[in-house]
């Protein structure tokens, strides 16, 4: 029994596929020969990394530009051509593409047949008993194109598909409309795919649970059962990335790319188990949170680094397990592990959590920040306040942890006045990093906004128009296979108009930061003692002045979000000043936008000194799943 796993474009070329690595390792444990083909790296080399990076990370996902280019190789122009695709997809501002970038799509369309012929002819596909294609990014049409070519030349080879694009009900329309596909995995395949390979090896006709499969002209289903997924993640093998690094090393070095090492410490979302964020379509039918033990994560990362070198570690977790603040992160900090690490976090952390992240070598986080409006955050069901989001972003910057965040808008039920409030707040925090994206919400399958769209105020929900240009199927089939959906709601037009100034300001913010002229807002020790406030934010006139003891006490008291009365009480414990003096100092700091009043909270905006007695060391017992 010999198995081939195929990673097609447009999975990121600067890192191996975690899913393929896990499956290859699982087959190896069972004594089944397996090769992983990283054709995303092949196309990256053919296109050049800037062009490939554009399709893998920058283009609007709702445009399906990579899928469309390969669909032209599959279908030709029978139902979609460049003119109609431009008119109905690329010309639409919400999900389209600038005129300057459109030649990239044409170049990819012309290159796709050459690329497909290259990967077909340069591999002995007939030597495999089963070939599995993974599709989590825009990999579906590239994979289907190659699979069809393999079937035509090697009809005895069985073909399987899996990945996020086939999860749950999305898998059936694919196997129904592409008759060369033999198996489709509709969920986690850690156990079911190796079981399928074993049964094929042993000549068993039984298909394990978790698959759709072809039985003559009919499509059957082996439903997922309890025990289909791993009981614990610790029982899974470490991913096998040997094939990737054997192929990609020289290629990526020549392209000047940094190679990342994907690692999985957990699956699911512990916050989603409590309250599912309304816009989030991640996890599908696997929301249940499961985390590896700290010992296992340490052993796995150590082993991968020893085998492949000190690459940055990209943790694929949807959310950082709070238990890791008790064991995993202190272990990294104690041994001064400086391997560059990325995690996604929830923003309701405290300062000492962020310090511990820094000490553990976590240099970049997706901060879980999507709004600076309390009312919108309640609509989102994020379980945090805008002030918490601001504090988390500032702490990240203070400790040298890059905090990535987004600004989403356009939810039914928003307060229209929050757009002006948000813009005013953005103008106060330009000393921090700008959001990575400013955009109206996208409706994704599996999100509460999709599953209960009427309840959440949406109407006219339908697959994004790009799907009609990739798949020539009836509307019913498109509705089952699509992941991205368009929608309407009564306030949508007004939201788009009000969101435009936010996007324009953030573009300016990005330009100022790129030039290094965004400015700073920081508290620093002054000559001869005391503290000075330096303010050079590009949205205000530059200034520098000495802070009074009352102002220093208030800045420290509002380091974490707090109510006004509590802030004044805490400041009074730090300095012998009257309530009147403290109130006047607070009004001054508010008028200078050094402290912000956000909803019911005050929060310091200025960067504060790090080495202070009020900042606890790492390794303390922490547990903040709830709020402050």
Buried (B, 14 or more C-beta within 10 A) or exposed (E): BBBBBBBBBBBBBBBBBBBBBBBBBBBBEEEBBBBBBBBBBBBBBBBEBEBBBBBBEEBBBBBBBBBBBBBBBBBEEEBBEBEEBBEBBBEBEBBBBEEEBBEBBEEBBEBBBEBBEBBBEEBEBEEBBBBBBBBBBBBBBBBBBBBBBBBEEBEEBBBBBBBBBBBBBBBBBBBBBBEBBBBBBBBBBBBBBBBBBBBBBEEEEEBBBBBBBBEEEEBEBBEBEEEBBBEEBBEBBBBBBBBBBEBBBEBBEEBEBEBBBBBBBBBBBBBBEEEBBBBBBBBBEBBEBBBBBBEBBBBBBEEBBEEBEEBBBBBBBBBBBBBBBBBBBBBBBEEEBEBBBBBBBBBBBBBBBBBBBBBBBBBBBBBBBBBBBBBBBBBBBBBBBBBBBBBBBBBBBBBEBBBBBBBBBBBBEBEEEBBEBBBEBBBBBBBBBBBEEBBBBBBBBBBBBBEEBEEBBBEEBBBBBBBBBBBBBEEEBBBBBBBBBBBEBEBBEEBBEBBEBBBEBBEBBBEBBEEEEBBBBBBBEBEEEEBBBBBBBBBBEEEEEEBBBBBBBBBBBBBBBBEBEBBBBBBBEBBEBEEEBBBBBBEBBBEBBBBBEBBEBBBBBBBBEEEEEEEEEBBEEBEBEEEB
